[in-house]
Amino acid sequence: MALLKEYDWPDNYTQLKRILNELALITTTPYIQTEHVAMLLKNERMKVKANTAEDNAHLQIATNRTLNEINQDIIQLVVEQFKGN
């Protein structure tokens, strides 16, 4: 349980719910095993780190331009990130 309390939970409730569901699926004993929690949280940290790096990789914005040009770049990046939605 301490492992779950110590984790940062960047996606909060949704992430916790998904992890608990995964733990319930992989558990074959009456209790959730510490090593299963550790394994899932290690995988989760790697996913979060990879997603953060991927999200930030395209945020290279040149700041030596006008504020209007920078704003247009940011708008374009967000539109691309959310596939026009």
N, C-alpha and C positions, 0 to 999 in steps of 0.2 A: 504494500500500500504506500510505503514511503516513496517508492519510485514514481508513482502516479502523482503524489503531492509535490515532488521536487521538479517535475517537468514544467516547462514554461507555458505550454498550451497556447501557441500563437493564434490558432484558429478557434480557441475557446470551446464552447459546447459542442459544436459539430465535430470537431476533431476528437474530443473526449468520447463522444457517443460512438464514433466509428471504431476507435481503439477498443472500447468495451465490447462492442459487437464482435470484433475480430477475436478478442480474448475468449469470449463465450464459444465461438466456433472452434477454436483450436484446443480448447481445454477438454481433456478426457478424464479428468479426476473431479471429485466433488469441489475442489478449491482451485482457483487460478494460481498457477505456479509463478514464482518470482522470475524464473528464467524466461518465461513467455513474455512477461511484462517488459523485462529488460530488452529482449530481442525486438519486440514491436516498437518500443520507444527509440531504440537505436536506429531502426529503419526509418522511423518517423523523423528523427533529427536529420538524417541524410536527405530525405525528401524535402524537408523544409529548407535545408541549406542549398540544395540543388535548385529549388524553385526560386529562392531569393536571388541566387547568382544569375539565373536565367532571366528573371524579371529586371534585374539591374543592368544586365549586359547591354541592353539597347538604350539606356538612359544617358548616353553620352551626348550632352547638349553643350554646344559652344556658347559660352557666356560673353563673348566679345561682340555681341550683336545687340540690336535694339530689343527692348522688352517685348514689343509686339511680335517680333520674329521668334523669340524664345517661347512666348505663349503659343504661337502657332505650332511650333515643334512639339510642345507638350501635348497639345490637343490632338495632333496627329498620332503621337505615340499611344495615347489612351484609346483613341478610336481603333487603332490597329490591335492593341492588346485585347480589347473586348470585341474584336471582329465586327466593328461597325455598330454594335448594339449600344 
